[in-house]
Amino acid sequence: MKCGETRNKINDYCDGELNASQIQALEAHVLKCADCAKALAEARKIFDGLQKMGQVKAPENLAGDVRRKLETLQGKKSGLKKIFSPLPFKIPLELAASLLIGVFIYRVIVPHHPIGKSPHLEVKVDPSVRDKTDASPSDIKSAAENAKTSMQPGLLPLVKEPSPMPKEKSDADLNREHIQEKKEMTVSEESPISSRKRTEVQKDFYEKEKSVSAVFGQKDMVPAGGSLKEAAFRDQTVQEGSFLVFIPKNLWRSPRCLRR
Amino acid sequence: MEVEKREGLEQDRIWVQQSREGDLEAFDRLVLKYQDRIYGTALQIVGNREDAYDIAQETFMKAYTKLHTFRQEAAFSTWLIRIAMNLAKSKLRWRKLRNFIPFIQETQEGEEELQVPDKGPGPEEILMQREFQDQLRNALERLPEEYREAIILRDIQGLSYDEIAGILGIQPGTVKSRINRGRIQLRKELGEDFVL
């Protein structure tokens, strides 16, 4: 083995990477060559020095500190678990979410408009019955039929949203509208019928209502006002003819209505 | 030797599995087994005891929280050292960014901890050894990072080429090449003042 080759293999020799024949060859050369012997001694010293650098003991409290930190970490995790699932049994998150969404939809999205409370609702009176205080049962029946056919599920029949007036209108248009409005009697309008006559109208109303209920014979439909009709008439907030407005029963589920 | 190593790996595998199931006692055993190596590696890289302690602690914490990502294909020790190396290197980078106290001065503070004197050397010999250790540490610090980390893992921590390749994410051939070049450069760095 020559000096160049020996120098190249000195580190591998110190590192224990050489095989038996290579070790023998290197040691034989080093015995004869002083320079290579010096290089080998230096390499060994470096190796020993590096190995000593590796003989380090960790501080005694390291393992204890790690353990304490891990216990704290686990404690925090279990604390969070208690917050998010305080019950002894598990409720799937999906079930909880769907229940929440269901309640939200029922309470907020599905509209509950108690009659006469919404500012957008107006109860119109059928003109065919309005002026006939002595309307015959056949009149009532036809009016009721009209109301029945015009009714859609979940919507108030004969309901009109107030529309804003167009900016520019001719006088003739305005007059026509005025006449039209007069024809339509709303709950907010004062009845032109005198108080004496009103009592008669009320009596008549009860009779008509009975007929209408008999005509429909449907349990899920109640005349406007329903059980509230007496109070409405006593307070004179509902005029004659308002019995023609029919409300599906399922709209009366709102707690706000029940409170009335 | 091989049998011992295999038994050690099997024991690690059991403790790792138990730790994954939340057994802190099992993880304690792993900490006790590897704390010296992890602390030592961190100390060689960052050069001061305080940072090395923080890194070692952080390494074990990270290892515990990320234990589910550890695949049993590699040795646990290799995985642990890789975490420590990455933490130590990022600490160094951060320190360089902040122009922190130079590495050399800090290492001198922890010198007594690092010194492991041979049995029975006289005071003069201890002094010479200490001087040489200083020289060696300074020379190591001046090496390029890729050589330095290879030498730390091989010559200081005594890991195999394959383990180092796994830790550094490079081929074993590249590891060997870096170690050889690193050793040659280390010798040059020590210069003529080399104390024999």
Interface residues (C-beta under 8 A of the other chain):
Chain A: N11 D15 K38 A41 E42 A43 K45 I46 F47 G49 L50 Q51 K52 M53 G54 Q55 V56 K57 A58 P59 L62 A63 D65 V66 R67 K69 L70 E71 L73 Q74
Chain B: G22 L24 F27 D28 V31 L32 Q35 D36 I38 Y39 G40 L43 Q44 R49 Y53 A56 Q57 F60 M61 Y64 T65 E113 L114 Q115 V116 F132 Q133 L136 R137 L140 I151 R154 D155 I156 Q157 G158 N180 R183 I184 L186 R187 L190 F194 L196
